[in-house]
Amino acid sequence: MKYRICQSCGEKNPEDEVLCLRCMTDLSGVEIIDEENIEKQTETEDKNFSDKTRVEVRERLIFKHEKFSIELSAGDIIGRHEKGREYLKDYPTVSRKHAKIYKESTGWYIEDLNSANGTYVNGKRINSKTKINNGDKISLSSSVSFVCITFQLDAKYDLDGLVKSFV
């Protein structure tokens, strides 16, 4: 069986998919994996290595407000009824489903979901999926603004999936 593994959420996707079925991340640049070759390679590696540790990299995005922070992942929707609802419920100009976050091989992106009052990146209203970078100012309507912070969490896991350490 051949498939593509999403770099954002780890989902196995059929080889012909160009977007992750779980988080909608672009898979066009992701290598197709042949399970038969992996099994043969793994058998050889098992004989040669006694350390059964894997390192997993997870990238996250934080929208930092002066009073709170919202941690986001690829595919998240931010809004009064979605991710961040516990904070955004107090901002009536923010739509229930305001914007969607994407992670692609070239970086993080935000897309306005036809919100009533718009999404802004560095003061400019966006009309399509727009790349965001560390330090960018993101505004949901004109009433709430965030500083965009990206980070990567590397963790070593044992075969049972227990975290051995953070790298």
C-alpha positions as CSV (number, residue, x, y, z in Angstrom):
1,M,0.0,0.0,0.0
2,K,1.3,3.5,-0.9
3,Y,0.4,6.6,1.0
4,R,1.6,10.1,2.0
5,I,2.0,11.1,5.6
6,C,0.9,14.7,6.5
7,Q,3.8,16.6,8.0
8,S,1.4,18.7,10.1
9,C,-0.9,16.1,11.7
10,G,0.7,12.7,10.9
11,E,-2.4,11.4,9.0
12,K,-1.9,8.7,6.5
13,N,-3.4,9.8,3.2
14,P,-3.9,7.9,-0.1
15,E,-1.1,8.5,-2.5
16,D,-3.3,10.4,-5.0
17,E,-4.5,13.0,-2.4
18,V,-2.9,16.5,-2.7
19,L,-4.5,17.8,0.6
20,C,-4.5,16.1,3.9
21,L,-7.9,14.5,4.7
22,R,-7.7,15.6,8.3
23,C,-6.2,19.1,8.3
24,M,-6.2,20.2,4.7
25,T,-2.4,20.7,4.6
26,D,-0.8,20.7,1.1
27,L,0.7,17.3,0.4
28,S,1.9,18.0,-3.1
29,G,5.6,18.0,-2.0
30,V,5.3,15.1,0.4
31,E,7.1,11.9,-0.6
32,I,4.9,8.8,-1.4
33,I,5.7,6.0,1.0
34,D,5.6,2.3,-0.1
35,E,4.6,0.2,2.9
36,E,6.2,-2.9,1.6
37,N,9.6,-1.3,1.3
38,I,9.3,0.2,4.7
39,E,8.5,-3.2,6.3
40,K,11.6,-4.7,4.7
41,Q,13.8,-1.7,5.8
42,T,12.4,-1.8,9.3
43,E,13.2,-5.5,9.7
44,T,16.8,-4.8,8.8
45,E,17.0,-1.8,11.1
46,D,15.5,-3.8,14.0
47,K,18.4,-6.3,13.8
48,N,21.0,-3.5,13.7
49,F,19.7,-1.1,16.4
50,S,18.8,-1.7,20.0
51,D,17.5,1.8,20.7
52,K,13.8,1.9,19.8
53,T,13.4,5.6,19.9
54,R,11.6,7.9,17.4
55,V,11.8,11.6,17.2
56,E,8.6,13.5,16.3
57,V,8.5,17.1,15.3
58,R,5.3,19.1,15.9
59,E,5.0,22.6,14.7
60,R,2.5,24.9,16.4
61,L,1.4,28.5,16.0
62,I,0.5,30.8,18.9
63,F,-1.6,33.9,18.5
64,K,-0.4,36.0,21.5
65,H,-2.7,38.7,22.8
66,E,-1.8,41.0,25.7
67,K,-4.2,39.2,28.0
68,F,-4.3,35.6,26.6
69,S,-2.7,33.2,24.0
70,I,-4.3,30.8,21.6
71,E,-2.3,27.8,20.5
72,L,-3.2,26.7,16.9
73,S,-2.4,23.7,14.7
74,A,-2.8,23.2,11.0
75,G,-6.5,23.0,10.0
76,D,-7.7,24.9,13.0
77,I,-10.5,27.4,12.6
78,I,-10.4,30.4,15.0
79,G,-13.6,32.2,16.0
80,R,-16.2,32.8,18.7
81,H,-17.5,29.2,18.3
82,E,-14.3,27.6,17.4
83,K,-10.6,27.5,18.6
84,G,-10.2,30.3,21.1
85,R,-13.9,30.6,21.9
86,E,-13.3,31.0,25.6
87,Y,-11.5,34.3,24.9
88,L,-13.1,35.5,21.6
89,K,-16.7,35.2,22.9
90,D,-16.3,38.6,24.4
91,Y,-15.5,40.2,21.0
92,P,-18.8,40.4,19.0
93,T,-17.1,41.7,15.9
94,V,-15.2,38.4,15.6
95,S,-17.3,35.9,13.6
96,R,-18.2,32.4,14.9
97,K,-16.0,30.9,12.3
98,H,-13.6,33.7,11.4
99,A,-10.4,32.3,9.9
100,K,-8.7,29.0,9.1
101,I,-5.0,28.2,9.7
102,Y,-3.0,26.1,7.2
103,K,0.5,24.7,7.4
104,E,2.3,24.0,4.1
105,S,5.8,23.1,3.3
106,T,6.5,26.8,2.7
107,G,5.1,27.9,6.0
108,W,2.0,29.0,7.9
109,Y,-1.0,30.6,6.2
110,I,-4.3,32.2,7.3
111,E,-7.5,32.5,5.3
112,D,-10.5,34.6,6.1
113,L,-13.7,32.6,6.1
114,N,-16.0,35.3,4.7
115,S,-16.2,37.0,8.2
116,A,-18.3,40.1,8.5
117,N,-15.4,42.3,9.7
118,G,-12.4,40.8,8.0
119,T,-9.0,39.3,8.9
120,Y,-5.9,41.5,8.7
121,V,-2.2,40.7,8.4
122,N,0.1,43.5,9.4
123,G,-2.8,46.0,9.0
124,K,-3.9,44.8,5.5
125,R,-7.2,43.1,5.0
126,I,-6.8,39.7,3.3
127,N,-9.0,38.3,0.6
128,S,-7.3,35.0,0.1
129,K,-5.0,32.5,1.8
130,T,-2.1,34.6,3.1
131,K,1.4,33.6,4.4
132,I,2.0,34.6,8.0
133,N,5.4,34.8,9.7
134,N,6.8,34.9,13.2
135,G,6.1,38.4,14.6
136,D,3.3,39.3,12.2
137,K,0.3,41.2,13.6
138,I,-2.9,39.3,13.0
139,S,-6.2,41.0,13.6
140,L,-9.7,39.4,13.7
141,S,-11.9,42.4,12.8
142,S,-10.6,45.6,14.2
143,S,-11.3,44.7,17.8
144,V,-8.7,42.0,18.6
145,S,-5.1,41.7,17.6
146,F,-2.4,39.1,18.1
147,V,1.3,38.7,17.5
148,C,2.0,35.5,15.6
149,I,4.6,33.2,17.2
150,T,5.7,29.9,15.5
151,F,7.5,27.2,17.4
152,Q,8.5,23.6,16.9
153,L,8.4,20.9,19.6
154,D,10.7,17.9,19.1
155,A,10.1,14.9,21.4
156,K,11.7,11.5,21.7
157,Y,9.2,8.7,22.1
158,D,9.7,5.0,23.0
159,L,7.9,2.2,21.2
160,D,5.0,2.5,23.6
161,G,4.4,6.1,22.6
162,L,5.6,7.5,26.0
163,V,7.7,10.7,25.8
164,K,11.3,10.0,26.9
165,S,12.5,13.5,26.6
166,F,12.0,16.8,24.7
167,V,14.9,17.7,22.3
